[in-house]
Amino acid sequence: MKLFKIIFLSLFFVFNLLFAQDGNDKFEIFGQIEGNYNGYLFFNYNNKKDSSLVVNSKFYFSGITSQDVVFATRFSTNRTSSMNKDVFLENRKIYVTIEIERKKYNETEYDWIVLKDIKGTQTSELENEFLRYIEFLPRNENWLKNKYNKIDEIVSLHPKNHFSGELLYFAAQDSLANFEDLKLIFHKIDTVAQNTQLISNLKEILYPKGKIQIGDFMADFELPNENNTLINTEAYRGKILIIDFWASWCAPCRKKIPQLIDLYRKFKSKNVKIISVSLDTDRLKWIKVIQIEKMEWDNVIESDEFEGKVVKSFGVKAIPSIFLIDTHGKLIVIDPTIEDMEKILNERIDKKSE
């Protein structure tokens, strides 16, 4: 009887230990989908790709992630898909609501996944706290300083959390960004734990090397057009040049093309040229879109996305990105609006005609 009791207690403690580990050492995602979606949903984490069959608009994932680093991850479908924001993964029970909508842009159809709600992780609570803080932060002269103080607090407490890296990255992309203040916060983040590409991009923003500045002479480049003929920018010297960085898969780029067409037709007889530099990796798709959009000017391609030599020399971190170059090859302005470009072009043309 005593032996039975010892065995029973031993098994009890073993089962409790296993139960405790099961609760703390793995994640479980209980998902709900808004919208009509049937089939499989995929989840990428820790260099793994897991799948879950959606049944009655519900899905479930489980697995083990790092206890030390909170990684940023996303859902995807078995078709072309994109998601509006990251899911930050922790070994907890996570309750997620997403919406999947089938969209079409020109000839491309894709699944647009929107994270509607997430509960159960410390990071989701941290993210909501930050958003509430920013929402109610008084818009006065101390607004940016107070925002940075909050980001500093989050980064200092959670240096290995990918949410901290994303906060800092998006703050650096703001047109009002104070790089000197952000550099002080950057030195508190664990760059080894963070996403390598994000940290690389952040370093290039905060510590630009070789990036062209307003008033600098542009570094001439040579790239192939759709007929594999090399186009050298030296040929544009003596003309005002608009350099447009874009890609066929970039919806905002495609939206801006009709505006560029109107601008080009208005000024092409007045010594103004455009060259569009594509970041596409699919050459045939790039050529097809040039034809669809009826882009009448020179088009060239550098098929390395954001890692291309020309793209990096101009410090391009997002597209569309436009650079306006004067007749001597000097940079006039970076990322002007179409209206600003038209105003600048009219001013320079009128001045030349005086």
C-alpha positions as CSV (number, residue, x, y, z in Angstrom):
1,M,0.0,0.0,0.0
2,K,2.8,2.4,0.9
3,L,4.6,1.5,-2.3
4,F,1.5,2.2,-4.3
5,K,1.2,5.6,-2.6
6,I,4.8,6.5,-3.4
7,I,4.2,5.5,-7.1
8,F,1.0,7.5,-7.2
9,L,2.6,10.6,-5.8
10,S,5.5,10.3,-8.1
11,L,3.3,10.0,-11.2
12,F,1.2,12.9,-9.8
13,F,4.3,15.2,-9.7
14,V,5.5,14.0,-13.1
15,F,2.1,14.8,-14.7
16,N,2.0,18.1,-13.0
17,L,5.5,18.9,-14.2
18,L,4.6,18.0,-17.8
19,F,1.4,20.0,-17.5
20,A,3.4,23.0,-16.3
21,Q,5.9,22.7,-19.1
22,D,3.1,22.3,-21.6
23,G,1.5,25.6,-20.4
24,N,4.7,27.6,-20.3
25,D,7.0,26.2,-22.9
26,K,4.8,26.4,-26.0
27,F,2.5,28.8,-27.8
28,E,-1.0,28.1,-28.8
29,I,-2.8,30.3,-31.3
30,F,-6.6,30.1,-31.3
31,G,-7.7,32.0,-34.4
32,Q,-11.0,33.4,-35.8
33,I,-11.4,34.6,-39.4
34,E,-13.8,37.3,-40.4
35,G,-14.8,37.0,-44.0
36,N,-15.3,34.0,-46.3
37,Y,-12.1,32.0,-46.5
38,N,-11.7,28.2,-47.0
39,G,-8.6,26.2,-47.2
40,Y,-5.3,26.3,-45.3
41,L,-3.6,29.1,-43.4
42,F,0.1,29.1,-43.0
43,F,2.3,30.5,-40.2
44,N,6.0,31.1,-40.4
45,Y,8.2,31.0,-37.2
46,N,11.7,30.0,-36.2
47,N,12.5,29.1,-39.8
48,K,9.5,26.7,-39.9
49,K,6.3,26.9,-41.9
50,D,3.3,25.3,-40.2
51,S,-0.2,24.9,-41.7
52,S,-3.7,24.8,-40.3
53,L,-6.9,23.8,-42.1
54,V,-9.6,26.5,-41.5
55,V,-12.8,24.9,-40.2
56,N,-15.9,27.0,-39.5
57,S,-13.7,30.2,-39.8
58,K,-11.4,28.9,-37.1
59,F,-7.7,27.8,-37.1
60,Y,-5.2,26.6,-34.6
61,F,-1.4,26.6,-34.4
62,S,0.9,25.4,-31.6
63,G,4.7,25.1,-31.3
64,I,7.7,26.2,-29.3
65,T,9.3,29.6,-29.7
66,S,12.2,31.4,-27.9
67,Q,11.8,32.1,-24.2
68,D,14.3,35.0,-24.6
69,V,13.5,36.7,-27.9
70,V,10.0,37.8,-29.1
71,F,10.0,37.3,-32.8
72,A,7.8,39.1,-35.4
73,T,5.9,36.7,-37.6
74,R,3.0,36.7,-40.0
75,F,0.2,34.5,-41.5
76,S,-0.1,33.7,-45.2
77,T,-2.3,31.8,-47.5
78,N,-1.4,29.3,-50.3
79,R,-2.0,32.1,-52.8
80,T,-0.2,35.5,-53.2
81,S,-0.9,37.2,-49.9
82,S,0.2,40.1,-47.7
83,M,-0.5,41.1,-44.1
84,N,-0.9,44.6,-42.6
85,K,1.2,44.0,-39.5
86,D,3.3,41.5,-37.6
87,V,2.2,39.0,-34.9
88,F,4.7,39.0,-32.0
89,L,5.1,35.4,-30.8
90,E,5.4,34.3,-27.2
91,N,4.9,30.9,-25.5
92,R,1.4,31.6,-24.3
93,K,-2.2,31.0,-25.3
94,I,-2.8,33.6,-28.0
95,Y,-6.2,34.6,-29.2
96,V,-6.2,36.2,-32.7
97,T,-8.9,37.6,-35.0
98,I,-8.0,38.2,-38.6
99,E,-9.8,39.3,-41.8
100,I,-8.9,37.9,-45.2
101,E,-10.2,39.8,-48.2
102,R,-9.5,38.9,-51.8
103,K,-8.3,42.0,-53.6
104,K,-7.2,42.8,-57.1
105,Y,-4.9,45.5,-58.4
106,N,-4.8,45.7,-62.1
107,E,-4.0,42.2,-63.2
108,T,-2.8,40.9,-59.8
109,E,-5.1,39.2,-57.3
110,Y,-4.0,38.7,-53.8
111,D,-5.2,37.8,-50.3
112,W,-5.1,40.8,-47.9
113,I,-4.8,39.7,-44.3
114,V,-5.7,42.2,-41.6
115,L,-4.9,41.6,-37.9
116,K,-8.1,42.8,-36.3
117,D,-7.4,41.8,-32.7
118,I,-4.8,39.9,-30.6
119,K,-4.9,39.0,-26.9
120,G,-2.8,36.9,-24.6
121,T,0.7,38.1,-25.0
122,Q,2.7,40.7,-23.1
123,T,3.7,42.3,-26.4
124,S,0.1,42.8,-27.5
125,E,-0.5,44.6,-24.2
126,L,2.7,46.6,-24.6
127,E,1.6,47.6,-28.2
128,N,-1.8,48.7,-27.0
129,E,-0.4,50.7,-24.2
130,F,1.9,52.5,-26.6
131,L,-0.9,53.3,-29.0
132,R,-3.1,54.6,-26.2
133,Y,-0.2,56.7,-25.0
134,I,0.4,58.3,-28.4
135,E,-3.3,58.8,-29.0
136,F,-3.7,60.9,-25.8
137,L,-0.3,62.6,-26.0
138,P,-0.8,66.4,-26.2
139,R,0.3,67.8,-29.6
140,N,2.5,70.5,-28.3
141,E,6.2,71.4,-28.6
142,N,7.1,68.5,-26.4
143,W,5.2,65.9,-28.4
144,L,8.2,64.3,-30.2
145,K,10.4,64.4,-27.0
146,N,7.6,62.6,-25.0
147,K,7.1,60.1,-27.8
148,Y,10.8,59.3,-27.8
149,N,10.9,58.9,-24.0
150,K,8.2,56.3,-24.3
151,I,10.1,54.4,-27.1
152,D,13.2,54.7,-25.0
153,E,11.4,53.1,-22.0
154,I,10.1,50.2,-24.1
155,V,13.5,49.5,-25.8
156,S,15.3,49.7,-22.5
157,L,12.9,47.1,-20.9
158,H,12.5,44.9,-23.9
159,P,15.8,45.1,-26.0
160,K,15.3,41.6,-27.6
161,N,11.6,42.1,-28.5
162,H,11.1,42.7,-32.2
163,F,8.3,45.1,-31.4
164,S,11.1,47.4,-29.9
165,G,13.0,47.2,-33.2
166,E,9.9,48.0,-35.3
167,L,9.0,51.0,-33.0
168,L,12.5,52.4,-33.5
169,Y,12.5,51.7,-37.3
170,F,9.1,53.4,-37.9
171,A,10.2,56.4,-35.7
172,A,13.3,56.8,-37.9
173,Q,11.2,56.9,-41.1
174,D,9.1,59.8,-39.8
175,S,9.7,63.0,-41.7
176,L,10.0,64.8,-38.3
177,A,12.6,62.3,-37.0
178,N,15.4,63.5,-34.8
179,F,18.2,61.1,-35.7
180,E,20.5,62.3,-32.9
181,D,17.9,61.4,-30.3
182,L,17.1,58.1,-32.0
183,K,20.8,57.1,-32.1
184,L,20.8,57.3,-28.3
185,I,17.9,54.8,-28.1
186,F,19.4,52.6,-30.9
187,H,22.5,51.9,-28.7
188,K,20.2,50.3,-26.1
189,I,18.6,47.7,-28.4
190,D,20.0,44.2,-28.7
191,T,20.9,44.2,-32.4
192,V,21.9,40.5,-32.4
193,A,18.4,39.4,-31.3
194,Q,16.6,41.8,-33.7
195,N,15.7,41.1,-37.3
196,T,18.9,41.4,-39.2
197,Q,17.5,43.2,-42.3
198,L,15.5,45.7,-40.1
199,I,18.7,46.6,-38.1
200,S,20.7,46.9,-41.3
201,N,18.0,49.3,-42.7
202,L,17.9,51.2,-39.5
203,K,21.7,51.7,-39.4
204,E,21.6,53.0,-43.0
205,I,18.9,55.5,-42.0
206,L,20.6,56.7,-38.8
207,Y,24.2,56.5,-40.1
208,P,23.9,57.1,-43.9
209,K,27.1,56.3,-45.9
210,G,27.5,57.6,-49.4
211,K,23.8,58.6,-49.6
212,I,23.3,61.5,-52.0
213,Q,22.3,64.7,-50.3
214,I,20.6,67.8,-51.7
215,G,23.2,69.8,-53.6
216,D,25.4,66.8,-54.3
217,F,26.3,65.7,-57.8
218,M,24.6,62.4,-58.6
219,A,26.8,59.3,-59.2
220,D,26.0,58.4,-62.8
221,F,24.8,54.8,-63.4
222,E,24.2,52.5,-66.3
223,L,21.4,49.9,-66.4
224,P,19.6,47.9,-69.1
225,N,16.3,48.8,-70.5
226,E,13.5,46.4,-71.6
227,N,15.5,45.7,-74.9
228,N,18.7,45.0,-72.9
229,T,20.2,48.2,-74.2
230,L,22.3,49.9,-71.6
231,I,21.2,53.4,-70.6
232,N,23.8,55.7,-69.0
233,T,22.6,58.8,-67.1
234,E,25.5,60.8,-68.5
235,A,23.3,61.1,-71.6
236,Y,20.8,63.3,-69.6
237,R,23.4,66.0,-68.8
238,G,22.0,69.4,-69.8
239,K,18.5,68.3,-69.1
240,I,16.4,68.3,-65.9
241,L,16.1,64.6,-64.9
242,I,13.4,62.9,-62.8
243,I,14.7,59.6,-61.4
244,D,11.8,57.4,-60.3
245,F,12.5,54.2,-58.2
246,W,9.5,51.8,-58.4
247,A,8.4,48.2,-58.9
248,S,5.6,46.5,-60.7
249,W,4.4,44.9,-57.4
250,C,4.3,48.3,-55.6
251,A,0.6,49.6,-55.5
252,P,1.5,53.2,-54.6
253,C,4.1,53.3,-57.4
254,R,1.5,52.2,-59.9
255,K,-1.0,54.7,-58.6
256,K,1.6,57.5,-59.2
257,I,2.3,56.5,-62.8
258,P,-0.7,58.4,-64.4
259,Q,0.4,61.5,-62.6
260,L,4.0,61.1,-64.0
261,I,2.5,60.6,-67.4
262,D,0.7,63.9,-67.2
263,L,3.8,65.6,-65.9
264,Y,6.0,64.1,-68.6
265,R,3.7,65.1,-71.4
266,K,3.5,68.6,-70.1
267,F,7.3,69.1,-69.8
268,K,9.0,66.7,-72.2
269,S,9.3,69.4,-74.9
270,K,11.0,71.7,-72.3
271,N,14.2,69.8,-71.6
272,V,12.8,67.5,-68.9
273,K,13.4,63.7,-68.9
274,I,12.3,60.8,-66.7
275,I,14.1,57.5,-66.1
276,S,12.3,54.9,-64.0
277,V,14.5,52.4,-62.2
278,S,12.7,49.2,-61.4
279,L,13.5,47.0,-58.4
280,D,11.7,44.0,-59.9
281,T,13.2,40.6,-59.8
282,D,10.7,39.3,-62.5
283,R,11.9,40.9,-65.7
284,L,8.9,39.7,-67.8
285,K,6.4,41.0,-65.4
286,W,8.2,44.4,-65.3
287,I,8.1,44.6,-69.1
288,K,4.4,43.7,-69.2
289,V,3.5,46.4,-66.6
290,I,5.6,49.0,-68.6
291,Q,3.3,48.2,-71.6
292,I,0.1,48.2,-69.6
293,E,0.8,51.5,-67.9
294,K,2.1,53.0,-71.2
295,M,5.3,54.5,-69.6
296,E,6.6,56.6,-72.4
297,W,10.0,57.4,-71.0
298,D,13.2,55.4,-70.4
299,N,12.8,52.4,-68.2
300,V,15.7,50.4,-66.7
301,I,15.9,47.6,-64.2
302,E,18.2,46.6,-61.3
303,S,17.0,43.2,-60.2
304,D,18.2,43.2,-56.6
305,E,15.2,44.9,-54.9
306,F,16.6,47.1,-52.1
307,E,20.1,45.5,-52.2
308,G,21.0,47.0,-55.6
309,K,24.1,49.1,-56.0
310,V,22.2,52.0,-57.6
311,V,19.3,51.8,-55.1
312,K,21.7,51.9,-52.2
313,S,23.7,54.8,-53.6
314,F,20.5,56.9,-53.5
315,G,19.6,55.6,-50.1
316,V,16.3,54.3,-51.2
317,K,14.5,52.5,-48.3
318,A,10.9,52.5,-49.7
319,I,9.2,53.0,-53.0
320,P,8.0,55.0,-54.8
321,S,11.0,57.3,-54.3
322,I,11.7,60.2,-56.6
323,F,14.9,62.4,-57.1
324,L,14.9,65.6,-59.1
325,I,18.2,66.4,-60.8
326,D,19.2,69.7,-62.4
327,T,20.9,70.2,-65.8
328,H,24.4,69.9,-64.2
329,G,23.6,66.6,-62.4
330,K,23.0,68.1,-59.0
331,L,20.2,66.9,-56.7
332,I,17.5,69.5,-56.3
333,V,15.0,67.7,-54.1
334,I,14.1,64.2,-52.7
335,D,10.6,62.7,-52.9
336,P,8.7,65.8,-54.0
337,T,5.0,65.6,-54.7
338,I,3.9,65.9,-58.3
339,E,2.6,69.4,-57.5
340,D,6.0,70.4,-56.0
341,M,7.8,69.1,-59.1
342,E,5.6,71.0,-61.4
343,K,6.2,74.1,-59.5
344,I,10.0,73.6,-59.4
345,L,10.1,72.8,-63.1
346,N,8.0,75.9,-64.1
347,E,10.2,78.1,-61.9
348,R,13.4,76.8,-63.5
349,I,12.1,76.9,-67.1
350,D,10.8,80.5,-66.6
351,K,14.1,81.6,-65.1
352,K,16.0,80.1,-68.0
353,S,13.8,81.9,-70.5
354,E,14.4,85.3,-69.0
